[in-house]
Amino acid sequence: MGGKIAEKILRVDMENLEIKTEEVPKEYEELGGRSLTSKIVSEEVPPNAHPLGPNNKLVIAPGIVTGTGSPNSGRLSAGGKSPLTGGIKESNAGTPFARTIARKGIKAIIVEGKPEKGKYYLLKLGKGEEELIEADKWVGKGLYDAYEELHEEFEEDIEIAGAGIAAELNASNAGISYTDPEGRSTRYSGRGGLGAVMASRGLKFIVAETPDENKKEIKDKETFDKGRKKLANALMEHDITKKDGALNSYGTSVLVNIINESGALPQRNFSDGSDDRSAEVSGERKAELIEERGGVKPHKCSPSCIIQCSEIWTKEGGEDPVGVLEYESVWALGPNCGIYDLDTIGELNRACNDLGLDTIEAGNTIAVAMEGGLLDFGDGEKALELMDEVYEKTPLGRILANGAEFTGEAFGVNRIPTIKGQSMPAYDPRSIKGIGVTYATSPMGADHTAGYAIAPEILGVGGEEDPMDNKKADLSRSLQQATAMIDSAGYCLFIAFATMDIDEGMEGMIETVNGVLGTDYSIDEVMEMGMDILKMEREFNEKAGFSKEDDRMPEFMEKEELPPHNVVFDVSDEELDRVFEKE
Amino acid sequence: MGGKIAEKILRVDMENLEIKTEEVPKEYEELGGRSLTSKIVSEEVPPNAHPLGPNNKLVIAPGIVTGTGSPNSGRLSAGGKSPLTGGIKESNAGTPFARTIARKGIKAIIVEGKPEKGKYYLLKLGKGEEELIEADKWVGKGLYDAYEELHEEFEEDIEIAGAGIAAELNASNAGISYTDPEGRSTRYSGRGGLGAVMASRGLKFIVAETPDENKKEIKDKETFDKGRKKLANALMEHDITKKDGALNSYGTSVLVNIINESGALPQRNFSDGSDDRSAEVSGERKAELIEERGGVKPHKCSPSCIIQCSEIWTKEGGEDPVGVLEYESVWALGPNCGIYDLDTIGELNRACNDLGLDTIEAGNTIAVAMEGGLLDFGDGEKALELMDEVYEKTPLGRILANGAEFTGEAFGVNRIPTIKGQSMPAYDPRSIKGIGVTYATSPMGADHTAGYAIAPEILGVGGEEDPMDNKKADLSRSLQQATAMIDSAGYCLFIAFATMDIDEGMEGMIETVNGVLGTDYSIDEVMEMGMDILKMEREFNEKAGFSKEDDRMPEFMEKEELPPHNVVFDVSDEELDRVFEKE
């Protein structure tokens, strides 16, 4: 084993419109996904760089196992300094684009510099060559249409990464969109505004042609195959991930009823933890409607997936307007805005995908605008009109595209559910404390995927924890460590349901990574690597101006009781600081 | 001497609409102005409080000598947690309102709590009683008209503090306006958004009736009188402050030509340090026009002033549209926007005064909007139209009223001249390094008045320093210490020109303070008190999330050379940190 991995780094110099192919430095060989994007950002981006200025960079890296046949391995990481948080950002997505670039032998794409102001380019990763092509003609166009046109324009089988209209505004809630298996703009590195980092470098699209030959190297095929089978078996065995299991049957929205019942599904800008009407937008109800209307379910978001928690939301009459409606999106654009109608939520989600907006941030933004009096809670029609403001690039559209905190400041709101500038996902931290510890302390800002404490706190996966127990530093820390490695491996986070409960699954996951890299890491070593990634990210943030006071809940969550349990966020500062100050 | 000072603290509870009179606690007796506002804010406002939320407070305190007959003593401090910087704020103003509340025996006004949403009140400080009166009828009204109406409505001689339309938006660039001697809205605690803190507590105006009897106590009249005379003599002797001296002849705008010649007068959003057209808006030119047009000059901003650097800007035809045009305002709304016409600047300044916007922040905001493509540099007509957006409370108006950093984010600009969120004043720190050290390290954000290094660097006052020398930590520190005490004493900062150069003046200033308090502090002790104030403010900021990385220049000033000297800001991080890390 050992020896040089036959992979490359693509460095795209947008100032001089040049593409360089670089060898993978030795110290990057065992990295991938998040460990690689965070490493490159830490080494190449000055922490005081303006996120939209010439010295920030966008880094895209498929995971370590991405491109292989391992299950649920179609992930990539996008990284850079975030215009939303002002800190380092890794934003993970599952998309066939990840597999395609991995199979082309691309370890990472680094986009740097800025072209002439207002000029946009498309980076074509062809079968033979790479080139930059003028892309001004797509400016102002929605991504659903743009991706259709790109599929027509390029004759080969392609996958796309794109920056939408929101990104053209350099807005802090502009994500990077990727194609799903049907070629639509539905897969996202949504969080943290990396679409604006991409667009501010003058890069509108990356179009990757599927290679004839898979260049992804597996150094120890035997170990890899052994691991792959163990992992697949575990996934097919666990109640949450198996065929006809919870995710496969109802998608991620299976959580709507569960979290609503636990009193932690935020309603109307985090002013209540449950509402009976939530059932109208539940996974069960959605599955029923999709079936009635003749939609597609289950569906996979990326080629290697065997969980298949995705689906295609279907309008009355059978038309497919959006793609998948995920739990977080349904919640953000639904109950959090007092909206309890899946068709309205579907339209709002479509607008987000089309504009290139992260749905979690967009839903929180609308809810904060509602709190600020711009529209009433529950007014779906007006909410949809707000999306038009972004299409039309009006001043109001610019406000909204910059996210919840920005919108709150514009409208004088003081209840803004953000940490490090990033909006909270669909779990109120007052009634599920562990996820709150993750929100507060993750270097990414409020992010459930950074250390998904919901698993033990609500789902009974990976042990059982009382959601009201306010000692959760150890739990959050170990989840954040494990997640950092899953994000680096290139696995979907949902494999963790199986690997936390089934030892063979965990072994299998580690064997696939060892197999690809030709290494022999133990689980303890892998967990240590997770901590190394987190420390590197936190060091960047510290140099960018973050202190422990940034690892805190917004004031109102410490003061205002959340019904129905009438609880505040009562995790002490000491407990929060303990996550990364372990003796 | 010694014994209890016969002064009181007014605590205005806006939630229950109650006014309490409290005795001055012993540890506050020797405090005033900034030392008192920063002390009360530090003790009563939680550092994590949302600036617009229920737990922030607005504190207004006249200086220690304010209300006496000492020259240039008509100052007050407003304090609170700033919605602009997110840190502690002291914003100082010269106004007859300061003298009036001091003479009423008011040591400080503390405004706390919030009434029913959208309700506004007027705090009447009558001759006998204090009361809260409904003030909704003034919502949406410009301050010039509102103050005229208030003068009609209240029969007594009154002074006013007010929150304008910008404050009704809860906008981060909303200042607190005070009356000038003619009763107009021209005196400002402009910086840091304290108007929004006032308005978010439901307080629209404070109307203070002039008392029949001066309750300001002077414990040691003999020492006080001795000091007062020494200080007055020094002021009348120094070239900058004397009658027919620089300030008295040309107002603060005397600096336009001087700073332009030194290559440090920022042009077009800090992209050049000089422009020949600056002469068109110089103090000399302004004085000429005011004379031609039959205006008032010199003029004093507050009753005890003997420098008289104010004037009343005059339109063609002799009409007075604005009040004074200060150097900082002329620069911000003029050369920094590529506007070189005093009449346009006058109209812009009037709009700021009328809306309740800080002119420095407003000018930077327009310049950043120009850089972002909303309008062209030099387009004064369009700039005036932007002010209408604030009057009309449109989304664009909300963006602009939130200041330069906010506007920059809305329009995707990465050259934003702010520190801790607050816009820089009229000296480019790349070509005058010492003022840059003050901008970077002051707990207030970019603020020239926090430690006016221009005096020795450009004016040869208080010694001579090479503006290009990048070792300025010691200079900035001692200026910041002295300033903290001047802001606490209640003196206009301009007395420092005389006290830095004339020892008797400095002695006199300290004697007036000792006289009022019945103390015997030495100059060294006074300087130590200055440091104590700064440390208290920095401690608040640290708890609010600031780190040493917040004591830095924006990235572009470290990278982009400023003509005509083609210099970057090259003060090292170590030198910046040395200001407050003195061994």
Contacts between the chains, C-beta under 8 A, distances in Angstrom:
chain1	res1	chain2	res2	distance
A	46	B	555	7.4
A	47	B	549	7.6
A	48	B	549	7.3
A	48	B	552	6.3
A	48	B	555	5.2
A	48	B	558	7.8
A	49	B	555	5.9
A	50	B	414	4.1
A	50	B	416	7.8
A	50	B	554	7.4
A	50	B	555	5.2
A	50	B	556	7.2
A	51	B	414	7.8
A	52	B	412	6.0
A	52	B	413	7.8
A	52	B	414	4.5
A	53	B	414	3.9
A	53	B	415	7.9
A	53	B	555	6.1
A	53	B	556	7.0
A	54	B	414	7.9
A	55	B	555	7.0
A	55	B	559	7.7
A	83	B	409	7.7
A	169	B	412	6.2
A	170	B	411	7.9
A	170	B	412	2.8
A	171	B	412	7.5
A	172	B	409	6.8
A	196	B	412	7.5
A	200	B	412	6.9
A	200	B	414	7.7
A	394	B	395	7.1
A	395	B	394	7.1
A	395	B	395	4.4
A	395	B	396	3.8
A	395	B	399	5.7
A	395	B	410	7.1
A	396	B	395	3.8
A	398	B	399	7.1
A	398	B	410	4.6
A	398	B	411	7.0
A	399	B	395	5.7
A	399	B	398	7.1
A	399	B	399	6.5
A	399	B	410	6.5
A	402	B	409	5.9
A	402	B	410	6.5
A	406	B	406	7.6
A	406	B	409	6.6
A	406	B	410	7.7
A	409	B	83	7.7
A	409	B	172	6.8
A	409	B	402	5.9
A	409	B	406	6.6
A	410	B	395	7.1
A	410	B	398	4.6
A	410	B	399	6.5
A	410	B	402	6.5
A	410	B	406	7.7
A	411	B	170	7.9
A	411	B	398	7.0
A	412	B	52	6.0
A	412	B	169	6.2
A	412	B	170	2.8
A	412	B	171	7.4
A	412	B	196	7.5
A	412	B	200	7.0
A	413	B	52	7.8
A	414	B	50	4.1
A	414	B	51	7.8
A	414	B	52	4.5
A	414	B	53	3.9
A	414	B	54	7.9
A	414	B	200	7.7
A	415	B	53	7.9
A	416	B	50	7.8
A	542	B	547	7.4
A	542	B	549	7.6
A	543	B	549	6.5
A	544	B	549	6.6
A	545	B	546	7.9
A	545	B	547	5.7
A	545	B	549	3.7
A	545	B	550	5.5
A	546	B	545	7.9
A	546	B	547	7.2
A	547	B	542	7.3
A	547	B	545	5.7
A	547	B	546	7.2
A	547	B	547	4.4
A	549	B	47	7.7
A	549	B	48	7.3
A	549	B	542	7.6
A	549	B	543	6.5
A	549	B	544	6.6
A	549	B	545	3.7
A	550	B	545	5.5
A	552	B	48	6.3
A	554	B	50	7.4
A	555	B	46	7.4
A	555	B	48	5.2
A	555	B	49	5.9
A	555	B	50	5.2
A	555	B	53	6.1
A	555	B	55	7.0
A	556	B	50	7.2
A	556	B	53	7.0
A	558	B	48	7.8
A	559	B	55	7.7
